[in-house]
Amino acid sequence: HRLLSPSPNLEVAAYTDWLLETLRRGRYDATLFFGESTADVLSRHRDRVQALTGCPLPSREIFLAADRKDRVMRLARQIDVPTPATHELERIEEVEDLAGRLEFPVVVKGVYSSGSQQVEVVRERARLREAVQRIAALRQDATLPLPVIQEFIPGRGYGLTALVRRGEPVAVFMHRRMS
């Protein structure tokens, strides 16, 4: 069975209405999500979705703590997990001053995305502002934080995804990035 939905990236309200109506009309054991925009919609409407179907999603507060790169880095530092040096920007104008204090290359990352469009390795000081502006322009909402700038650490990249119930892992998946 295949369904066509509005874009959760471009038509958030229409997608939300479509999803809730689809869940109301059908009988679904669970709702799973595989993208940042969809996860955000489900997080915002978690209680309504969970009233209609199973949806393995924590509270909005916990979701945001895990989904936003700036918040994850702050939490990691609080609990003494080693992290790359990370710089958060309040205003785009701060890039110039920061660029003079950084060792290059650095990594610029959107706070909400894991997609490759919102990550850029910047090798030259003169390109930093351009990279920050490009990634900032991809935000769906201009009130969201500016991208973070991180120390570049060479090596292999790994990712971990886990389904946890009351602090205990139920399912865990780990991958190594190919590029």
Disulfide bonds with the S-S distance in Angstrom:
none
